[in-house]
């Protein structure tokens, strides 16, 4: 096992080069330059990112199995919320704490 790590750390690898692979995920992200507390600003950006991902999926002929939202705060706390559902999604704000919730199929 040690020889594998030794060679890998030096870029020594004679396995065949794979230049084509099946896409497993499509994603978009954005980083705000300042902290944003306005839900409308966040929702607008999320909607735009969603449109971009959906456009890519349609162009490539893919369908979604899982939708996941990742939010990272300025202190790098990260929250993920995902849901498996092949139906159409819409994002909505579900509770008074502003918790981003995924969604019911339309």
C-alpha positions, 0 to 999 in steps of 0.5 A: 500500500505504501508504494501506491501513495509514494508513486501517487504523491510523485505523479507516477501513474500508468493507468489509462487516462479517462477523458470522458465521464458521465455527469453526476451532478450539476451545480451553481454557487455564488458568494456575496461580498457582504453579509446579506440578511434580506430574504428577497435578495437571497431568494432572487439569487437562488432563483437565478442560480436555479434557472441556470442549473435547469437550463443546463439540465435541459440542454444536456437532457438530464432530469433531477433525482435530488435537489440540494441547497447549501448555505454557508455563513460568514463563519463558515457554518454550512447547512445542507438540505436536500430532498429526493423527488422527481417532481417539479420543485419550487422553493418556499419559505416555510417558517417564521425563522426564515428556514429555507425549506424544500419543497413540495412537488407542484 
